[in-house]
């Protein structure tokens, strides 16, 4: 069994919070190591999934092959904000009160070297729908295919079971979406909202056609663990995709944003990304994150 953080493959929780941290201006190797050790005590890979950003690896004088900051997509026809961060935590709970305590403990543990950049409160909607009403993750790989898509294998101790995660926070314009007929909305996605069935006559801009994972060369499979979010009068989708590198995410996003062939994904008709970041999720060892590959 690969020593991965189990929350990556488990079903979506009822409640979640996605925390991103930047390094404090005065942070150094000593304070960062101390904070990581304090955080590791709280990270079981199930209730809390931990990932490290490029800036943190650089501060520690370490390098993981393929890890770099998200920097947008060259030639994109739509804005793709890049918001790099040093640390990412996915807090997963079945009850909202426990989630509040989990967040507080993590922020306190990180305080020696990290400052909170963003906290996105998310939740499971219906059986796993986006707030637009469409099901998400329909094409997710399953069983052994999910392991192959999301988890590094054959690279040795401290790397096997790791994962690369791409994160974007998307803001929906519900007024724009609801101004469209049901058929027009279905055309944006390429599936019928009523039964989630894909249909061939959807336009080339339909989301399912833009992101068909087997249509890329090489194929671009990711394991999506996205969740809806809301805050006051704003709401949207927190996109999270695990893979064995950032290739698959970038290949899909390049096609979605029109950089590949000039056709922009229908999703951009009613929603837009507000952030974008990349992280490396370490494997597990004896119930805690395995940080041996970064010298800890």
Secondary structure in CASP SS format (residue, H / E / C, confidence):
PFRMAT SS
TARGET T0000
AUTHOR 0000-0000-0000
METHOD secondary structure of the structure
MODEL  1
X C 1.00
X C 1.00
X C 1.00
X C 1.00
X C 1.00
X H 1.00
X H 1.00
X H 1.00
X C 1.00
X C 1.00
X C 1.00
X C 1.00
X C 1.00
X C 1.00
X E 1.00
X E 1.00
X E 1.00
X E 1.00
X E 1.00
X E 1.00
X E 1.00
X E 1.00
X E 1.00
X C 1.00
X C 1.00
X C 1.00
X C 1.00
X C 1.00
X H 1.00
X H 1.00
X H 1.00
X H 1.00
X H 1.00
X H 1.00
X H 1.00
X H 1.00
X H 1.00
X H 1.00
X H 1.00
X H 1.00
X C 1.00
X C 1.00
X C 1.00
X C 1.00
X C 1.00
X C 1.00
X C 1.00
X E 1.00
X E 1.00
X E 1.00
X E 1.00
X E 1.00
X C 1.00
X H 1.00
X H 1.00
X H 1.00
X H 1.00
X H 1.00
X H 1.00
X C 1.00
X C 1.00
X C 1.00
X C 1.00
X C 1.00
X C 1.00
X C 1.00
X C 1.00
X C 1.00
X C 1.00
X C 1.00
X C 1.00
X C 1.00
X C 1.00
X C 1.00
X C 1.00
X C 1.00
X C 1.00
X C 1.00
X C 1.00
X C 1.00
X C 1.00
X C 1.00
X C 1.00
X C 1.00
X C 1.00
X C 1.00
X E 1.00
X E 1.00
X E 1.00
X E 1.00
X E 1.00
X E 1.00
X E 1.00
X C 1.00
X C 1.00
X H 1.00
X H 1.00
X H 1.00
X H 1.00
X H 1.00
X H 1.00
X H 1.00
X H 1.00
X H 1.00
X H 1.00
X H 1.00
X H 1.00
X H 1.00
X H 1.00
X H 1.00
X C 1.00
X C 1.00
X C 1.00
X E 1.00
X E 1.00
X E 1.00
X E 1.00
X E 1.00
X E 1.00
X E 1.00
X E 1.00
X E 1.00
X E 1.00
X C 1.00
X C 1.00
X C 1.00
X C 1.00
X C 1.00
X E 1.00
X C 1.00
X C 1.00
X C 1.00
X C 1.00
X C 1.00
X E 1.00
X C 1.00
X C 1.00
X C 1.00
X C 1.00
X C 1.00
X C 1.00
X C 1.00
X H 1.00
X H 1.00
X H 1.00
X H 1.00
X H 1.00
X H 1.00
X H 1.00
X H 1.00
X C 1.00
X C 1.00
X C 1.00
X C 1.00
X C 1.00
X C 1.00
X C 1.00
X C 1.00
X C 1.00
X C 1.00
X C 1.00
X C 1.00
X E 1.00
X E 1.00
X E 1.00
X E 1.00
X E 1.00
X E 1.00
X E 1.00
X E 1.00
X E 1.00
X E 1.00
X C 1.00
X H 1.00
X H 1.00
X H 1.00
X H 1.00
X H 1.00
X C 1.00
X C 1.00
X C 1.00
X H 1.00
X H 1.00
X H 1.00
X H 1.00
X H 1.00
X H 1.00
X H 1.00
X H 1.00
X C 1.00
X E 1.00
X C 1.00
X C 1.00
X C 1.00
X C 1.00
X C 1.00
X C 1.00
X E 1.00
X C 1.00
X C 1.00
X C 1.00
X C 1.00
X C 1.00
X C 1.00
X C 1.00
X C 1.00
X H 1.00
X H 1.00
X H 1.00
X H 1.00
X C 1.00
X C 1.00
X H 1.00
X H 1.00
X H 1.00
X C 1.00
X C 1.00
X C 1.00
X C 1.00
X C 1.00
X C 1.00
X C 1.00
X E 1.00
X E 1.00
X C 1.00
X C 1.00
X E 1.00
X E 1.00
X E 1.00
X E 1.00
X E 1.00
X C 1.00
X C 1.00
X E 1.00
X E 1.00
X E 1.00
X E 1.00
X E 1.00
X E 1.00
X E 1.00
X E 1.00
X E 1.00
X E 1.00
X C 1.00
X C 1.00
X C 1.00
X H 1.00
X H 1.00
X H 1.00
X H 1.00
X H 1.00
X H 1.00
X H 1.00
X H 1.00
X H 1.00
X H 1.00
X C 1.00
X C 1.00
X C 1.00
X C 1.00
X C 1.00
X C 1.00
X C 1.00
X C 1.00
X C 1.00
X H 1.00
X H 1.00
X H 1.00
X H 1.00
X C 1.00
X E 1.00
X E 1.00
X E 1.00
X C 1.00
X C 1.00
X C 1.00
X E 1.00
X E 1.00
X E 1.00
X E 1.00
X E 1.00
X C 1.00
X C 1.00
X E 1.00
X E 1.00
X C 1.00
X C 1.00
X E 1.00
X E 1.00
X C 1.00
X C 1.00
X H 1.00
X H 1.00
X H 1.00
X C 1.00
X C 1.00
END
